[in-house]
Amino acid sequence: MGTRVSYPAEVKVKAVKMRIAGVPVKEVLRQLNIRNYTQLKTWMKWYKNGEMHRFEQPVGKQYSYGKGPKYETEMERIQAENRYLKQQIEVLKKYKELERKWYQK
């Protein structure tokens, strides 16, 4: 297996800005010594989604071990909890529908 390469946040940001400026992918990879196009693609996705904080993360899986996401305000936390509870209700509705079909047979 290959070794993981850690790129500094400055390199990641510079690569994204070069791509936005219209520099060809191969040129960006060559100038900044980036090994793989998919890495640049990932950084572009993070940038477009506003996930700039991910540029600072170390290499490897990031585990939270039950800490959960951090919310800026109490309102954001409540909205996230509300979305989660609505999803649970939808799952239960689907299960009930399947259960009805099973007993009809």
Distance bins in CASP14 RR format, pairs under 12 A and 6 or more apart:
PFRMAT RR
TARGET T0000
AUTHOR 0000-0000-0000
RMODE 2
METHOD distances of the structure
MODEL  1
2 35 0 0 0 0 1 0 0 0 0 0 0
2 36 0 0 0 0 0 1 0 0 0 0 0
3 35 0 0 0 0 0 1 0 0 0 0 0
3 59 0 0 0 0 1 0 0 0 0 0 0
4 35 0 0 0 0 0 1 0 0 0 0 0
4 36 0 0 0 0 0 1 0 0 0 0 0
4 39 0 0 0 0 0 1 0 0 0 0 0
4 58 0 0 0 0 1 0 0 0 0 0 0
4 59 1 0 1 0 0 0 0 0 0 0 0
4 60 1 0 0 1 0 0 0 0 0 0 0
4 61 0 0 0 0 0 1 0 0 0 0 0
5 11 0 0 0 0 0 1 0 0 0 0 0
5 12 0 0 0 0 0 1 0 0 0 0 0
5 32 0 0 0 0 0 1 0 0 0 0 0
5 33 0 0 0 0 1 0 0 0 0 0 0
5 34 0 0 0 0 1 0 0 0 0 0 0
5 35 1 0 0 1 0 0 0 0 0 0 0
5 36 0 0 0 0 1 0 0 0 0 0 0
5 39 0 0 0 0 1 0 0 0 0 0 0
5 59 1 0 0 1 0 0 0 0 0 0 0
5 60 0 0 0 0 0 1 0 0 0 0 0
6 12 0 0 0 0 0 1 0 0 0 0 0
6 34 0 0 0 0 0 1 0 0 0 0 0
6 35 0 0 0 0 0 1 0 0 0 0 0
6 39 0 0 0 0 0 1 0 0 0 0 0
6 55 0 0 0 0 0 1 0 0 0 0 0
6 56 0 0 0 0 0 1 0 0 0 0 0
6 57 0 0 0 0 1 0 0 0 0 0 0
6 58 1 0 0 1 0 0 0 0 0 0 0
6 59 1 0 1 0 0 0 0 0 0 0 0
6 60 0 0 0 0 1 0 0 0 0 0 0
7 13 0 0 0 0 0 1 0 0 0 0 0
7 14 0 0 0 0 1 0 0 0 0 0 0
7 15 0 0 0 0 1 0 0 0 0 0 0
7 16 0 0 0 0 0 1 0 0 0 0 0
7 29 0 0 0 0 0 1 0 0 0 0 0
7 32 1 0 0 1 0 0 0 0 0 0 0
7 33 0 0 0 0 1 0 0 0 0 0 0
7 34 1 0 0 1 0 0 0 0 0 0 0
7 35 0 0 0 0 1 0 0 0 0 0 0
7 36 0 0 0 0 0 1 0 0 0 0 0
7 39 1 0 0 1 0 0 0 0 0 0 0
7 40 0 0 0 0 0 1 0 0 0 0 0
7 42 0 0 0 0 0 1 0 0 0 0 0
7 43 0 0 0 0 1 0 0 0 0 0 0
7 55 0 0 0 0 1 0 0 0 0 0 0
7 56 0 0 0 0 0 1 0 0 0 0 0
7 57 0 0 0 0 0 1 0 0 0 0 0
7 58 0 0 0 0 0 1 0 0 0 0 0
7 59 0 0 0 0 1 0 0 0 0 0 0
8 14 0 0 0 0 1 0 0 0 0 0 0
8 15 0 0 0 0 0 1 0 0 0 0 0
8 32 0 0 0 0 0 1 0 0 0 0 0
8 33 0 0 0 0 0 1 0 0 0 0 0
8 34 0 0 0 0 0 1 0 0 0 0 0
8 55 0 0 0 0 1 0 0 0 0 0 0
8 56 0 0 0 0 1 0 0 0 0 0 0
8 57 0 0 0 0 0 1 0 0 0 0 0
8 58 0 0 0 0 0 1 0 0 0 0 0
8 59 0 0 0 0 0 1 0 0 0 0 0
9 15 0 0 0 0 0 1 0 0 0 0 0
9 16 0 0 0 0 0 1 0 0 0 0 0
9 43 0 0 0 0 0 1 0 0 0 0 0
9 46 0 0 0 0 0 1 0 0 0 0 0
9 47 0 0 0 0 0 1 0 0 0 0 0
9 52 0 0 0 0 1 0 0 0 0 0 0
9 53 0 0 0 0 1 0 0 0 0 0 0
9 54 0 0 0 0 1 0 0 0 0 0 0
9 55 1 0 1 0 0 0 0 0 0 0 0
9 56 1 0 1 0 0 0 0 0 0 0 0
9 57 0 0 0 0 1 0 0 0 0 0 0
9 58 0 0 0 0 0 1 0 0 0 0 0
10 16 0 0 0 0 0 1 0 0 0 0 0
10 17 0 0 0 0 0 1 0 0 0 0 0
10 32 0 0 0 0 1 0 0 0 0 0 0
10 55 0 0 0 0 1 0 0 0 0 0 0
10 56 0 0 0 0 0 1 0 0 0 0 0
11 17 0 0 0 0 0 1 0 0 0 0 0
11 18 0 0 0 0 0 1 0 0 0 0 0
11 28 0 0 0 0 0 1 0 0 0 0 0
11 29 0 0 0 0 0 1 0 0 0 0 0
11 31 0 0 0 0 0 1 0 0 0 0 0
11 32 1 0 1 0 0 0 0 0 0 0 0
11 33 0 0 0 0 1 0 0 0 0 0 0
11 34 1 0 0 1 0 0 0 0 0 0 0
11 35 0 0 0 0 0 1 0 0 0 0 0
11 39 0 0 0 0 0 1 0 0 0 0 0
11 40 0 0 0 0 0 1 0 0 0 0 0
11 43 0 0 0 0 1 0 0 0 0 0 0
11 55 0 0 0 0 1 0 0 0 0 0 0
12 18 0 0 0 0 0 1 0 0 0 0 0
12 19 0 0 0 0 0 1 0 0 0 0 0
12 28 0 0 0 0 0 1 0 0 0 0 0
12 32 0 0 0 0 1 0 0 0 0 0 0
12 34 0 0 0 0 1 0 0 0 0 0 0
12 39 0 0 0 0 1 0 0 0 0 0 0
12 40 0 0 0 0 1 0 0 0 0 0 0
12 42 0 0 0 0 1 0 0 0 0 0 0
12 43 1 0 1 0 0 0 0 0 0 0 0
12 44 0 0 0 0 1 0 0 0 0 0 0
12 45 0 0 0 0 0 1 0 0 0 0 0
12 46 0 0 0 0 1 0 0 0 0 0 0
12 47 0 0 0 0 1 0 0 0 0 0 0
12 51 0 0 0 0 0 1 0 0 0 0 0
12 52 0 0 0 0 1 0 0 0 0 0 0
12 53 0 0 0 0 0 1 0 0 0 0 0
12 54 0 0 0 0 1 0 0 0 0 0 0
12 55 1 0 1 0 0 0 0 0 0 0 0
12 56 0 0 0 0 1 0 0 0 0 0 0
12 57 0 0 0 0 0 1 0 0 0 0 0
12 59 0 0 0 0 0 1 0 0 0 0 0
13 19 0 0 0 0 0 1 0 0 0 0 0
13 20 0 0 0 0 0 1 0 0 0 0 0
13 32 0 0 0 0 0 1 0 0 0 0 0
13 40 0 0 0 0 0 1 0 0 0 0 0
13 43 0 0 0 0 1 0 0 0 0 0 0
13 44 0 0 0 0 0 1 0 0 0 0 0
13 46 0 0 0 0 0 1 0 0 0 0 0
13 47 0 0 0 0 1 0 0 0 0 0 0
13 52 1 0 0 1 0 0 0 0 0 0 0
13 54 0 0 0 0 0 1 0 0 0 0 0
13 55 1 0 0 1 0 0 0 0 0 0 0
13 56 0 0 0 0 0 1 0 0 0 0 0
14 20 0 0 0 0 0 1 0 0 0 0 0
14 21 0 0 0 0 0 1 0 0 0 0 0
14 23 0 0 0 0 0 1 0 0 0 0 0
14 28 0 0 0 0 1 0 0 0 0 0 0
14 31 0 0 0 0 1 0 0 0 0 0 0
14 32 1 0 0 1 0 0 0 0 0 0 0
14 33 0 0 0 0 0 1 0 0 0 0 0
14 34 0 0 0 0 0 1 0 0 0 0 0
14 40 0 0 0 0 0 1 0 0 0 0 0
14 43 0 0 0 0 0 1 0 0 0 0 0
14 47 0 0 0 0 0 1 0 0 0 0 0
14 55 0 0 0 0 0 1 0 0 0 0 0
15 21 0 0 0 0 0 1 0 0 0 0 0
15 22 0 0 0 0 0 1 0 0 0 0 0
15 23 0 0 0 0 1 0 0 0 0 0 0
15 25 0 0 0 0 1 0 0 0 0 0 0
15 27 0 0 0 0 0 1 0 0 0 0 0
15 28 1 0 1 0 0 0 0 0 0 0 0
15 29 0 0 0 0 1 0 0 0 0 0 0
15 30 0 0 0 0 0 1 0 0 0 0 0
15 31 0 0 0 0 1 0 0 0 0 0 0
15 32 1 0 1 0 0 0 0 0 0 0 0
15 33 0 0 0 0 0 1 0 0 0 0 0
15 34 1 0 0 1 0 0 0 0 0 0 0
15 35 0 0 0 0 0 1 0 0 0 0 0
15 36 0 0 0 0 0 1 0 0 0 0 0
15 37 0 0 0 0 0 1 0 0 0 0 0
15 39 0 0 0 0 1 0 0 0 0 0 0
15 40 1 0 1 0 0 0 0 0 0 0 0
15 41 0 0 0 0 0 1 0 0 0 0 0
15 42 0 0 0 0 0 1 0 0 0 0 0
15 43 1 0 0 1 0 0 0 0 0 0 0
15 44 0 0 0 0 1 0 0 0 0 0 0
15 46 0 0 0 0 0 1 0 0 0 0 0
15 47 0 0 0 0 1 0 0 0 0 0 0
15 55 0 0 0 0 0 1 0 0 0 0 0
16 22 0 0 0 0 0 1 0 0 0 0 0
16 23 0 0 0 0 0 1 0 0 0 0 0
16 25 0 0 0 0 0 1 0 0 0 0 0
16 28 0 0 0 0 1 0 0 0 0 0 0
16 32 0 0 0 0 0 1 0 0 0 0 0
16 34 0 0 0 0 0 1 0 0 0 0 0
16 39 0 0 0 0 0 1 0 0 0 0 0
16 40 1 0 0 1 0 0 0 0 0 0 0
16 41 0 0 0 0 0 1 0 0 0 0 0
16 42 0 0 0 0 0 1 0 0 0 0 0
16 43 1 0 1 0 0 0 0 0 0 0 0
16 44 1 0 1 0 0 0 0 0 0 0 0
16 45 0 0 0 0 1 0 0 0 0 0 0
16 46 0 0 0 0 1 0 0 0 0 0 0
16 47 1 0 1 0 0 0 0 0 0 0 0
16 48 0 0 0 0 1 0 0 0 0 0 0
16 49 0 0 0 0 0 1 0 0 0 0 0
16 50 0 0 0 0 0 1 0 0 0 0 0
16 51 0 0 0 0 0 1 0 0 0 0 0
16 52 0 0 0 0 1 0 0 0 0 0 0
16 54 0 0 0 0 0 1 0 0 0 0 0
16 55 0 0 0 0 1 0 0 0 0 0 0
17 23 0 0 0 0 1 0 0 0 0 0 0
17 28 0 0 0 0 1 0 0 0 0 0 0
17 32 0 0 0 0 0 1 0 0 0 0 0
17 40 0 0 0 0 0 1 0 0 0 0 0
17 43 0 0 0 0 0 1 0 0 0 0 0
17 44 0 0 0 0 0 1 0 0 0 0 0
17 47 0 0 0 0 1 0 0 0 0 0 0
17 52 0 0 0 0 0 1 0 0 0 0 0
17 55 0 0 0 0 0 1 0 0 0 0 0
18 24 0 0 0 0 1 0 0 0 0 0 0
18 25 0 0 0 0 1 0 0 0 0 0 0
18 26 0 0 0 0 0 1 0 0 0 0 0
18 27 1 0 0 1 0 0 0 0 0 0 0
18 28 1 0 1 0 0 0 0 0 0 0 0
18 29 0 0 0 0 0 1 0 0 0 0 0
18 30 0 0 0 0 0 1 0 0 0 0 0
18 31 1 0 0 1 0 0 0 0 0 0 0
18 32 1 0 0 1 0 0 0 0 0 0 0
18 34 0 0 0 0 0 1 0 0 0 0 0
18 40 0 0 0 0 1 0 0 0 0 0 0
18 43 0 0 0 0 0 1 0 0 0 0 0
18 44 0 0 0 0 0 1 0 0 0 0 0
18 47 0 0 0 0 0 1 0 0 0 0 0
19 25 1 0 0 1 0 0 0 0 0 0 0
19 26 0 0 0 0 0 1 0 0 0 0 0
19 27 0 0 0 0 1 0 0 0 0 0 0
19 28 1 0 1 0 0 0 0 0 0 0 0
19 29 0 0 0 0 0 1 0 0 0 0 0
19 31 0 0 0 0 0 1 0 0 0 0 0
19 32 0 0 0 0 0 1 0 0 0 0 0
19 34 0 0 0 0 0 1 0 0 0 0 0
19 37 0 0 0 0 0 1 0 0 0 0 0
19 40 1 0 0 1 0 0 0 0 0 0 0
19 41 0 0 0 0 1 0 0 0 0 0 0
19 43 0 0 0 0 1 0 0 0 0 0 0
19 44 1 0 0 1 0 0 0 0 0 0 0
19 45 0 0 0 0 0 1 0 0 0 0 0
19 47 0 0 0 0 1 0 0 0 0 0 0
19 48 0 0 0 0 0 1 0 0 0 0 0
20 28 0 0 0 0 0 1 0 0 0 0 0
20 40 0 0 0 0 0 1 0 0 0 0 0
20 43 0 0 0 0 0 1 0 0 0 0 0
20 44 0 0 0 0 1 0 0 0 0 0 0
20 47 0 0 0 0 1 0 0 0 0 0 0
20 48 0 0 0 0 1 0 0 0 0 0 0
21 27 0 0 0 0 0 1 0 0 0 0 0
21 28 0 0 0 0 1 0 0 0 0 0 0
22 28 0 0 0 0 1 0 0 0 0 0 0
22 44 0 0 0 0 0 1 0 0 0 0 0
23 29 0 0 0 0 0 1 0 0 0 0 0
23 30 0 0 0 0 0 1 0 0 0 0 0
23 31 0 0 0 0 1 0 0 0 0 0 0
23 32 0 0 0 0 0 1 0 0 0 0 0
23 40 0 0 0 0 0 1 0 0 0 0 0
24 30 0 0 0 0 1 0 0 0 0 0 0
24 31 0 0 0 0 0 1 0 0 0 0 0
24 37 0 0 0 0 0 1 0 0 0 0 0
24 40 0 0 0 0 0 1 0 0 0 0 0
25 31 0 0 0 0 0 1 0 0 0 0 0
25 32 0 0 0 0 0 1 0 0 0 0 0
25 34 0 0 0 0 1 0 0 0 0 0 0
25 36 0 0 0 0 0 1 0 0 0 0 0
25 37 1 0 1 0 0 0 0 0 0 0 0
25 38 0 0 0 0 0 1 0 0 0 0 0
25 39 0 0 0 0 0 1 0 0 0 0 0
25 40 1 0 0 1 0 0 0 0 0 0 0
25 41 0 0 0 0 1 0 0 0 0 0 0
25 43 0 0 0 0 0 1 0 0 0 0 0
25 44 0 0 0 0 1 0 0 0 0 0 0
26 32 0 0 0 0 0 1 0 0 0 0 0
26 34 0 0 0 0 0 1 0 0 0 0 0
26 36 0 0 0 0 0 1 0 0 0 0 0
26 37 0 0 0 0 1 0 0 0 0 0 0
26 40 0 0 0 0 0 1 0 0 0 0 0
27 34 0 0 0 0 0 1 0 0 0 0 0
27 37 0 0 0 0 0 1 0 0 0 0 0
27 40 0 0 0 0 0 1 0 0 0 0 0
28 34 1 0 0 1 0 0 0 0 0 0 0
28 36 0 0 0 0 0 1 0 0 0 0 0
28 37 0 0 0 0 1 0 0 0 0 0 0
28 39 0 0 0 0 0 1 0 0 0 0 0
28 40 1 0 0 1 0 0 0 0 0 0 0
28 41 0 0 0 0 0 1 0 0 0 0 0
28 43 0 0 0 0 0 1 0 0 0 0 0
28 44 0 0 0 0 0 1 0 0 0 0 0
29 35 1 0 0 1 0 0 0 0 0 0 0
29 36 1 0 0 1 0 0 0 0 0 0 0
29 37 1 0 0 1 0 0 0 0 0 0 0
29 38 0 0 0 0 0 1 0 0 0 0 0
29 39 0 0 0 0 1 0 0 0 0 0 0
29 40 1 0 0 1 0 0 0 0 0 0 0
29 41 0 0 0 0 0 1 0 0 0 0 0
29 43 0 0 0 0 0 1 0 0 0 0 0
30 37 0 0 0 0 0 1 0 0 0 0 0
30 40 0 0 0 0 0 1 0 0 0 0 0
31 40 0 0 0 0 0 1 0 0 0 0 0
32 39 0 0 0 0 0 1 0 0 0 0 0
32 40 0 0 0 0 1 0 0 0 0 0 0
32 43 0 0 0 0 0 1 0 0 0 0 0
33 39 0 0 0 0 0 1 0 0 0 0 0
33 40 0 0 0 0 0 1 0 0 0 0 0
34 40 1 0 0 1 0 0 0 0 0 0 0
34 41 0 0 0 0 0 1 0 0 0 0 0
34 42 0 0 0 0 0 1 0 0 0 0 0
34 43 0 0 0 0 1 0 0 0 0 0 0
36 42 0 0 0 0 1 0 0 0 0 0 0
36 43 0 0 0 0 0 1 0 0 0 0 0
37 43 0 0 0 0 0 1 0 0 0 0 0
37 44 0 0 0 0 0 1 0 0 0 0 0
38 44 0 0 0 0 0 1 0 0 0 0 0
38 45 0 0 0 0 0 1 0 0 0 0 0
39 45 0 0 0 0 0 1 0 0 0 0 0
39 46 0 0 0 0 0 1 0 0 0 0 0
39 55 0 0 0 0 0 1 0 0 0 0 0
39 59 0 0 0 0 0 1 0 0 0 0 0
40 46 0 0 0 0 0 1 0 0 0 0 0
40 47 0 0 0 0 0 1 0 0 0 0 0
41 47 0 0 0 0 0 1 0 0 0 0 0
41 48 0 0 0 0 0 1 0 0 0 0 0
42 48 0 0 0 0 0 1 0 0 0 0 0
42 49 0 0 0 0 0 1 0 0 0 0 0
42 51 0 0 0 0 0 1 0 0 0 0 0
42 54 0 0 0 0 1 0 0 0 0 0 0
42 55 0 0 0 0 0 1 0 0 0 0 0
42 57 0 0 0 0 0 1 0 0 0 0 0
43 49 0 0 0 0 0 1 0 0 0 0 0
43 50 0 0 0 0 0 1 0 0 0 0 0
43 51 0 0 0 0 1 0 0 0 0 0 0
43 52 0 0 0 0 0 1 0 0 0 0 0
43 54 0 0 0 0 1 0 0 0 0 0 0
43 55 1 0 0 1 0 0 0 0 0 0 0
43 57 0 0 0 0 0 1 0 0 0 0 0
44 50 0 0 0 0 0 1 0 0 0 0 0
44 51 0 0 0 0 0 1 0 0 0 0 0
44 54 0 0 0 0 0 1 0 0 0 0 0
44 55 0 0 0 0 0 1 0 0 0 0 0
45 51 0 0 0 0 1 0 0 0 0 0 0
45 52 0 0 0 0 0 1 0 0 0 0 0
45 54 0 0 0 0 1 0 0 0 0 0 0
45 55 0 0 0 0 0 1 0 0 0 0 0
46 52 1 0 0 1 0 0 0 0 0 0 0
46 53 0 0 0 0 1 0 0 0 0 0 0
46 54 1 0 1 0 0 0 0 0 0 0 0
46 55 1 0 0 1 0 0 0 0 0 0 0
46 56 0 0 0 0 0 1 0 0 0 0 0
46 57 0 0 0 0 1 0 0 0 0 0 0
47 53 0 0 0 0 0 1 0 0 0 0 0
47 54 0 0 0 0 1 0 0 0 0 0 0
47 55 0 0 0 0 1 0 0 0 0 0 0
48 54 0 0 0 0 0 1 0 0 0 0 0
51 57 0 0 0 0 1 0 0 0 0 0 0
53 62 0 0 0 0 0 1 0 0 0 0 0
53 69 0 0 0 0 0 1 0 0 0 0 0
53 70 0 0 0 0 0 1 0 0 0 0 0
54 60 0 0 0 0 0 1 0 0 0 0 0
54 62 0 0 0 0 1 0 0 0 0 0 0
56 62 0 0 0 0 0 1 0 0 0 0 0
57 63 0 0 0 0 0 1 0 0 0 0 0
62 68 0 0 0 0 0 1 0 0 0 0 0
62 69 0 0 0 0 0 1 0 0 0 0 0
64 70 0 0 0 0 1 0 0 0 0 0 0
68 77 0 0 0 0 0 1 0 0 0 0 0
68 80 0 0 0 0 1 0 0 0 0 0 0
68 81 0 0 0 0 0 1 0 0 0 0 0
68 84 0 0 0 0 0 1 0 0 0 0 0
69 76 0 0 0 0 1 0 0 0 0 0 0
69 77 0 0 0 0 1 0 0 0 0 0 0
69 79 0 0 0 0 0 1 0 0 0 0 0
69 80 1 0 0 1 0 0 0 0 0 0 0
69 81 0 0 0 0 0 1 0 0 0 0 0
69 83 0 0 0 0 0 1 0 0 0 0 0
69 84 0 0 0 0 0 1 0 0 0 0 0
70 76 0 0 0 0 1 0 0 0 0 0 0
70 77 0 0 0 0 1 0 0 0 0 0 0
70 80 0 0 0 0 0 1 0 0 0 0 0
71 77 1 0 1 0 0 0 0 0 0 0 0
71 78 0 0 0 0 1 0 0 0 0 0 0
71 79 0 0 0 0 1 0 0 0 0 0 0
71 80 1 0 0 1 0 0 0 0 0 0 0
71 81 0 0 0 0 1 0 0 0 0 0 0
72 79 0 0 0 0 0 1 0 0 0 0 0
72 80 0 0 0 0 0 1 0 0 0 0 0
73 79 0 0 0 0 1 0 0 0 0 0 0
73 80 0 0 0 0 0 1 0 0 0 0 0
74 80 0 0 0 0 0 1 0 0 0 0 0
74 81 0 0 0 0 0 1 0 0 0 0 0
75 81 0 0 0 0 0 1 0 0 0 0 0
75 82 0 0 0 0 0 1 0 0 0 0 0
76 82 0 0 0 0 0 1 0 0 0 0 0
76 83 0 0 0 0 0 1 0 0 0 0 0
77 83 0 0 0 0 0 1 0 0 0 0 0
77 84 0 0 0 0 0 1 0 0 0 0 0
78 84 0 0 0 0 0 1 0 0 0 0 0
78 85 0 0 0 0 0 1 0 0 0 0 0
79 85 0 0 0 0 0 1 0 0 0 0 0
79 86 0 0 0 0 0 1 0 0 0 0 0
80 86 0 0 0 0 0 1 0 0 0 0 0
80 87 0 0 0 0 0 1 0 0 0 0 0
81 87 0 0 0 0 0 1 0 0 0 0 0
81 88 0 0 0 0 0 1 0 0 0 0 0
82 88 0 0 0 0 0 1 0 0 0 0 0
82 89 0 0 0 0 0 1 0 0 0 0 0
83 89 0 0 0 0 0 1 0 0 0 0 0
83 90 0 0 0 0 0 1 0 0 0 0 0
84 90 0 0 0 0 0 1 0 0 0 0 0
84 91 0 0 0 0 0 1 0 0 0 0 0
85 91 0 0 0 0 0 1 0 0 0 0 0
85 92 0 0 0 0 0 1 0 0 0 0 0
86 92 0 0 0 0 0 1 0 0 0 0 0
86 93 0 0 0 0 0 1 0 0 0 0 0
87 93 0 0 0 0 0 1 0 0 0 0 0
87 94 0 0 0 0 0 1 0 0 0 0 0
88 94 0 0 0 0 0 1 0 0 0 0 0
88 95 0 0 0 0 0 1 0 0 0 0 0
89 95 0 0 0 0 0 1 0 0 0 0 0
89 96 0 0 0 0 0 1 0 0 0 0 0
90 96 0 0 0 0 0 1 0 0 0 0 0
90 97 0 0 0 0 0 1 0 0 0 0 0
91 97 0 0 0 0 0 1 0 0 0 0 0
91 98 0 0 0 0 0 1 0 0 0 0 0
92 98 0 0 0 0 0 1 0 0 0 0 0
92 99 0 0 0 0 0 1 0 0 0 0 0
93 99 0 0 0 0 0 1 0 0 0 0 0
93 100 0 0 0 0 0 1 0 0 0 0 0
94 100 0 0 0 0 0 1 0 0 0 0 0
94 101 0 0 0 0 0 1 0 0 0 0 0
95 101 0 0 0 0 0 1 0 0 0 0 0
95 102 0 0 0 0 0 1 0 0 0 0 0
96 102 0 0 0 0 0 1 0 0 0 0 0
96 103 0 0 0 0 0 1 0 0 0 0 0
97 103 0 0 0 0 0 1 0 0 0 0 0
97 104 0 0 0 0 0 1 0 0 0 0 0
98 104 0 0 0 0 0 1 0 0 0 0 0
98 105 0 0 0 0 0 1 0 0 0 0 0
99 105 0 0 0 0 0 1 0 0 0 0 0
END
